[in-house]
Amino acid sequence: MTGISVRGFAVASATAVTTVGAAVGVASGDEQGHPAGEVEVVAADATLLAEIPAGTNAQMHTASLTQQAESQADAANADALRAAQESARIQAAEAASERKAAAEREAREQAEREAAEAAAEAAAAAAASESTDFPVQSSYTKAEVQAMAAQIVAADQFQCFSNIVDHESGWDYTATNPSSGAYGLMQALPGSKMSSAGADWQTNPATQIRWGVNYMEDRYGSPCGAWEFWQANNWY
């Protein structure tokens, strides 16, 4: 018997009891009969009892509802876990993207700073070499030529520059190769190419030095780059 059939049975029974009691009271001539309140209590009690499911079917119904509730709770927990995991994944991806962007930005800014510093140093060196004004002389000693070079060539490149000049001309700004016609401190071939640094390339060591520094930087990146090549090939 289900909960619904019990309710129907209880209500019908209570109604029957009330009806029988009333009939008995009338038949006996008892005007009071059973008090109405008692009859109502019987009916009410019957209805309350009918709320409680009885028998094996009621227990199975309760178990089914409990299982459904647990299944729904498990599904809700699973959905919440998946949502939390997805949120964590998205946050981790965003954090990684932000870190990557920050690292790239920092690297780019560092490269820009280094390039700016290098350009400033190069400009300062070029300005210093161009602004160096040496008095014109009819001739120059080796020491004087080396002093000129020390003022024109960057300090960290001077030794490399000096090594090349030592091997090429021995610091003789008028040195001439009788076979090839190479001329000057750096043995430019032909010597006239040094005219790009000044018309006095034949007699002014400063003009030759400036040309030599520009040549080494253009072709090898620096005098030290030229010296490395010279050591490997015995020419530059």
HUWOVEN-V535509 format. One record per pair of residues at least 24 apart in sequence whose ideal C-beta (glycine too) atoms are under 7 Angstrom apart, sorted by the first residue. I is the first residue (numbers start at 1). J is the second residue. If there is no record, write none. Layout:
{{I	J} {I	J}}
This chain:
{{1	54} {1	55} {2	53} {2	57} {3	53} {3	58} {6	50} {6	54} {7	50} {10	46} {10	47} {10	49} {10	50} {11	46} {11	47} {11	50} {13	46} {14	42} {14	43} {14	46} {17	42} {18	43} {125	154} {129	210} {134	206} {140	173} {140	205} {142	171} {145	171} {145	173} {145	205} {146	171} {148	205} {148	206} {148	209} {149	209} {152	206} {152	209} {152	210} {152	213} {153	213} {153	223} {157	222} {157	223} {157	224} {160	223} {160	224} {160	226} {160	227} {161	213} {161	223} {163	227} {164	223} {164	226} {164	227} {164	230} {164	236} {173	205} {173	208} {184	208} {185	209} {185	212} {186	212}}
